Amino acid sequence: MGPLSPAPPAPLTESEVEPAWPAVAERVLDGLAERGFAVVADAFPAAFLDELAAEAHAAWSEGDYWRAGVGRSADRVPEIRGDHILWLDPAAPTALQARYLAALDHLREGVRRQLYLTVHEVEAHFAVYPPGAFYRRHLDRFRHTPHRLVSCLLYLNRGWRPADGGQLRLYHPAPGGGEARLDVLPEHGTFVSFLSDRIEHEVLPTARPRASLAAWLRREGP
């Protein structure tokens, strides 16, 4: 498993993340209400993203991730998914993680007020897809995960090109009926959110290490 090779982190000031987030969150809420999904580029300042990418890289280098499973049993099914994950501890997040979780909590409040979804909490993990890894088409909410209502993804990959693969493919209703699809590059700072029980999606095979922060706005429950 190769290194993630993030850019060297730039100095981070305490005011860089929060001021622009309410406007980003409104765009996300509009997309969720109108289409069931939203994609926003450059959702966070580059310095903050670089720090998060460096944190993800350090944990990867130290071997803190483990191979992701499928369903509550956490069975490893390599023909379905090949990512490795590291859950964030909500009781003891790093300073960077706490700031990101605060942004998601702001979004959670907007989802509760504007979309009338009873979201109570946030869960999140780093995810790394080594070269060749993928995740087959699926929903984030099914009988094993009934508490997930809204899925959120933040990508941490500088200089991503279409030839690198690893696109997130969203399947959604077409305006004229039928099904459409949208491929999203996992480029540094792109934030994607979608309704967990409506938007099927997959991760196409990646040609280089691919890092992200995946999160879910949830009802209370196990």
N, C-alpha and C positions, 0 to 999 in steps of 0.2 A: 504494500500500500504506500503510494508515494506521498510526498508532502503537498499541502495545499498551496504553498508559495504565495501568500498574500503580500500586497504591497506593504512596505514599512509604515507603521502607523504614524500619522501626524499628531501633533499635540491636540488635546481635546479640552475644550472649555465647558463649563457647567451649563451654559445657556444654548449650546448648539442644537440640541435635539428638540426640545419642547416647543419653541415658538411656532414653527411651521406645521406641527402635527395636526392641530385642529382643522386646518384647511384640507390636509391630506385625508383625514378621517371623514370629512364631509363628502369628498369625492368617492371614497370607498362606500359610504352608506348609500349614496345615490346609485352607484353601480349595482350594489346588492339589491336595492329596491326595484330597479328597472330591468336588470338582466340576470340577476342571481350571482353575479361575479363582478370584480373590479380589478384592474391592473393599473398601477401607478408607478411610473419611473422616478428615480431620484427621490424616494420618499423620505430619506434621512440624509444628513450631511455626510460628506465623504470621510471626514475624520472619524466620525462615530462608526461608520461602516468598517473602516480600516482597523479600528480597535477591536470591533467584534470579530472580524475575520482573523485577526492575530490571536484572539482568545480561542476561537475554534481550532485554529492550526496548532496552538500549543497543546490543547487537550488531545488532539489527534496524534501528535508526535509522542505524547506520553502514554498512548494506548488506552485512553479512558473510554473510548467508544465501544459499543458491542453491536453485533449483527442484529438488524431489526427482524422481528417476526411478523406473523399475520394473525390477527384476531387476539382474543383474550388469552389463548393458550400460548401465545408468543412462539408458535412453531416456526422454525426457519424453513422457508420454502423458496429456494433460490430461483426457481422458474417464474416466481411471481415478483419478487423484489430483491434487490442486492445492496441496499443502503445500510449504513452503520449510524447509530444514534447515541446521543448523550442527553439525558433528561436534565432540564434545569430544576434546581431545588427551590421552590417558591419560598421556603422558610429561610434560605441562606443564599440568595443570588449574589453574584458579583455586582459591583457598582454599575457596570455596563448593562448587565442583564436586568437589573432593577429598573433602569431607565427605559429599556425596551418594554418590559412588562407593564410599566406605568403607561406607556403609550397604548398598549393593547387594552389596558383597563379603561382608558378614556374611550377607545373604540367600543368596548363592551357596553359602557353606559349609553353610547349613541345607539347601538343595536337594540338595547332594551327600550329606550324611549321612542325611537323612530320606527323600528321594525316590529316592535311588540313581541320580541323573543325573550324568553325568561332565562337569560344567561347570567350565571352567578360567579363563574370563576374562569381562570385561564390556565391552561397547561401548555408546556412548550419544550421542545428539544432541538439541539443542533442535529443536523443530518449531513453526512458525507457520502457521496456516491463515488467510489473508486472508478477508474477507467473500465468501461464495459458494463457497469451496473445500470439497472433500469428498474422501473416499477410498472407493472401491467395496469391496464385500465381498471378503475375501482371507484367506489364511493368512500368517503371518510366516515360516514355514519351508516351503520347496519346493525344487525341484532347484537353483535358483540360490543358495539360502541354507540349505544342509543343516546348518550348524553352530549355528543358533539353536535353543535348547531352551526357554527361558522368557522371555516378553516382560514388560516392566515400563513403566508409564506414570505419570508424576506431573504433575498439572495445576496451572497457574499463572494462574488467572483468577478474580479477585475478583468477587463479586456476579453470578455466572452464573445466568440464568433459563431455564426451558424454552423460552420464546419466542426465545431467542438461538440455538437450534439447536445444531449441533456436537456432538450426543451421540455417544458411543462405543456402538455397538450390538454386543453380544456374542451369538453364536449358540452354543447349548450343548445337550446332550442333556436332554430333559425327564425328570422322575422316572418318569413312567408310560410312557415311550417317545416316540419322535418328537423334534421339535426345539422348543426354546424360545428366547426372546430376552430380553435385558436391556439397557435403555438407561441409560447412565451419563452424568450431567452432568459436563462438564469443570471442575468447581468447584475453586477454590483448595485445595490440600492433599489432594485425593482421589488415592489410589494404587491402581492396577489392575495385576494380574499374571495371566498365563494361560499355559498350555502352548502353545508356538509352533506345534506340529504338529497340535493338536487343535481349538483354538478359532478358528473363523472370526469375522471382525469387520469393521466398517466405521465410517467417520466420516460422520455425516450433514452435509448442507450447513450451514455456519455463517453467522450474520447479523452477527457481529462478529469482530474478530481473536481468535484462539484459540491460546494458547501451552501448550506441554507440554515435558517431558523424556522422551524415549523411550529405552529401553535394552533390551538383550538379554543374558541369561546364556548363554554359548556354550561349545561344545567348541573346542579348538584348531583353527585352520585359517584359510584366507584369508577 
